Amino acid sequence: MNASNTADVDGLLTRRAVRQSRIGLVAGGLGAYWPQFPGLRPQLEESVGYVRSRFEQMDAEVVDGGFISDAGEGAVAAEKLRVADPDLVVIFLTTYLTASMVLPIAQRTGAPVLVIDLQPTTSMNHAETGTAEWLAYCGQCSVPELGNVFRRAGIEFRSVSGHLKDPHAWERIDRWVAAAKVRGRMRRARHGLMGHLYPGMLDVSTDLTLVSSQFGSHVEVLEFDDLRTRVAAVTEPEIADRVALARQVFDLDDSVDPVDLAWGAQVSVGLDRLVEDFDLDSLAYYHRGLDGEIHERLGAGMILGASLLTARGVPCAGEYELRNSLAMLIADTLGAGGSFTEIQALNFDDDVVEMGHDGPAHLQISENKPLLRGLGVYHGKRGWGVSVEFDVESGPVTTFGVGQERDGSFVFVASEGTVVPGPLLQIGNTTSRVSFGCHPGDWVDAWSASGVDHHWALATGHRAADLRAAASLLGIPFRLVTA
């Protein structure tokens, strides 16, 4: 994130606290070895201690399922972890063990499983290696055995092989832990859906039951009146405080009308109360309204407050785009921001796709201090007021959307590109110039054929591998778009 901008936003906006992801850790080896080689198990348990400490340094709660030596102990560990309800179970093969020890854990815990085998060093010192020393290196021997049995049992198999302090292996393990954080967040999330579908946008329509059945999330259906009553209760001092906050977080263009800014601030405070009262992790909204009545004014006054909430870890998406708010939440959980985005234009001179939106922005991933601009009219929507203008920081980015297939199943769709500097719109939109290393028209065609809808989250970094891992743990197909 851009240092000059992030310091302002992080210092002024407190992120919403969320439950840590929960990792179940089980280690083990074949119990027949312990009486044969008395020094082996203590050596292996030292390796387990190192692995446990690495997990404890991550942003996760570690539930220790113990060190298992036979199938009976595996069943005991499975029950302990079933009760703990982890987001991911990690099984550390310290030496060879049988599939009968592991299968009950994979079957009964109700959580996806990652198998890791990390030998003590990069290689054996063969001249000084006897059977006991070798056995500390042969965890890999069980990996194909488990892969075979998992396949026959209908359980998805994931593994990471390496050595104890192997940076490559730990990079892959870290990715799975990050994916577990996404799974945990989505399993427990409460998504607000307020207002009604933007007329004619058939692609953004989402079956709410599928959000619960495929992700485990809850969708709280809200009325704009739920917001109206809370906005009406906001006091003048609270409005003044929120205006002062906006002046700190944003640069204000001369086009900003003080009355419109005050209204956006009032709606912002009301939105905060709505999120708190309904315990929301995300919000998608739209209301057309008519002739300047209160619901139209509420709908037009959302962008300031929704952007502040998005920066605090409660992603908000306009146009009733529930699946986009889900994508934004997933991107934010990965530490990648995630801003409400659609295609705006193609630049064939510079080979870039210009993308953004006139709605909520993720302020923490702005290249520069974000700007508030006053608009006399919102294009395609009723109302007027203040809008956020910014561009995502230069460097690698990922476009990420949640598509919905013909059979109703969700699919993660992603494409990796790079934000490059250059001229931008100055019309109160979040606009970024993204190069995908190809003819921009080819990218649009490939992206549009993927099944993604016309909104998505623009996230920082190349995140395809992270999103693929998250999709795996959630049981969602993943589709990478390359032109």
Secondary structure as UniProt FT lines:
FT   HELIX           3..12
FT   STRAND          21..28
FT   TURN            31..32
FT   HELIX           33..36
FT   TURN            38..39
FT   HELIX           40..56
FT   STRAND          60..68
FT   HELIX           71..84
FT   STRAND          88..93
FT   HELIX           99..108
FT   STRAND          113..119
FT   HELIX           126..128
FT   HELIX           131..135
FT   TURN            136..137
FT   HELIX           138..141
FT   HELIX           142..153
FT   STRAND          159..163
FT   TURN            164..165
FT   HELIX           167..188
FT   STRAND          190..195
FT   TURN            199..200
FT   HELIX           202..204
FT   HELIX           208..215
FT   STRAND          218..222
FT   HELIX           224..232
FT   HELIX           236..249
FT   STRAND          251..252
FT   TURN            254..255
FT   HELIX           258..278
FT   STRAND          282..286
FT   TURN            291..292
FT   HELIX           294..300
FT   HELIX           303..311
FT   TURN            312..313
FT   STRAND          316..317
FT   TURN            319..320
FT   HELIX           322..333
FT   TURN            334..335
FT   STRAND          337..347
FT   TURN            348..351
FT   STRAND          352..357
FT   HELIX           363..365
FT   STRAND          371..375
FT   TURN            379..380
FT   STRAND          385..390
FT   STRAND          395..404
FT   TURN            406..407
FT   STRAND          410..419
FT   STRAND          430..435
FT   HELIX           440..448
FT   TURN            449..451
FT   STRAND          456..460
FT   HELIX           464..474
FT   STRAND          478..480
//
